Every structure is written in C-alpha cells, then in structure tokens.
C-alpha cells in the first residue's frame, strides 16, 4: 500500500539556520503531496502542497518540490525562526471514490533556539 | 471565523463510560474525517463520511462509532473507553479530493 517515510527527529537548530526535512513516498498512481504543521497542543495546519510532478509548493518561506523520479517531497526553509518550532508531517493523498484519504509520515519535531 | 470546531478541547472520562466528541464545520464540505493521534505518532484515520455515506477503516475497533446528522456536524462515540483510547482526536473536512482542513482536536483522558 501507499506509505510515507519521513526523516526521524528531533531536529534542533539555531535561529536563521537552514532547514531540510526529508520525505519520500511509495504510491501507486499519482498522489498529491502535503506538508502539515502541528504546533503544541493544536490540530494540523496545511503548510503547503503539490499536486503533480515538478510542482513546487511554498508558504511562509517553506518550500517543497514534488520529485517523481526520486519519489521525494523534501521540506526546506532558508532561515528558520523560533516560531517555526513544531512537528512537521509529510503526507500523501490516497483518493478513492471522491474522498481524499491522507497517509501520514511519523512526523519530525523541530526545535529552533534563539 | 473558525472553520472546523471541536468541542470540548479536553475531555476526561472514566474507564468504560461512554463519551461523545463533537465536530462542526462552517465550510459546507461534503466529507468529514475522524483521526486518532496518540502521543508522538502520526494521525491515524478511523473513518470518514462522504455526504451521508459512512466509510470505516478496516482496523478501526468496533468500540468507535460515528454519526453525521447533517452536513455541519459529525460526532465520534466511544462506547466503552479503555486506557488505550487516550489520545488526541482530530476532525477534518474536505470537499471531494481537495485539501483537508483540521480542527484543533480534542484531547481525551481516560481514568
């Protein structure tokens, strides 16, 4: 079945450092890919998405490119802030019968220190 | 302008005592999802409604039930909560195969 493998955490960075969180996937067909962020004690918020190969999703300085040849969707940010501290989930859609079923990676906890 | 609302945010129940969690939406989406998220784990889909059609995941225990009386509301019923059911329960909505929007979650504690 479909699956998502995400870089194990936790990741600790200093403010203004460069961030990469790796994500690879296994899927039949052509899923959409997502990054969700979860701040402490809260639900998930969509950070960015890409729906087809070579698409780049971007939001709040974060970027990820849908790479079909390497089945990857790595998350990057050039300069992290303390407020970016959260858990990041990579996910793919497994749409069946008109509804979208998300398959999540295990999550990567990011801590950014001042 | 909250879009997906979950009540309560925190719920304490006793072992074996039925509990109901609530989710409502202002997005008029046709799909509503319930996920269970245990500590430091990824959300796990329990079931979803596509309009009035209920779709259960194969490995969701019978102890978990759901109701969707109208487009805006969806409930998660846990008939006999066990200690292992303590988790964050996340509701999400979507329109067909569009992006899912999540509520803030209800954290359930079982004593």
Interface residues (C-beta under 8 A of the other chain):
Chain A: X32 X34 X36 X41 X42 X43 X44 X45 X46 X49 X89 X93 X95 X97 X98 X99 X100 X101 X102 X104 X105 X106 X107
Chain B: X4 X6 X31 X40 X41 X42 X43 X45 X48 X50 X55 X90 X92 X94 X96 X97 X98 X99 X100 X101 X102 X103 X104 X105 X107
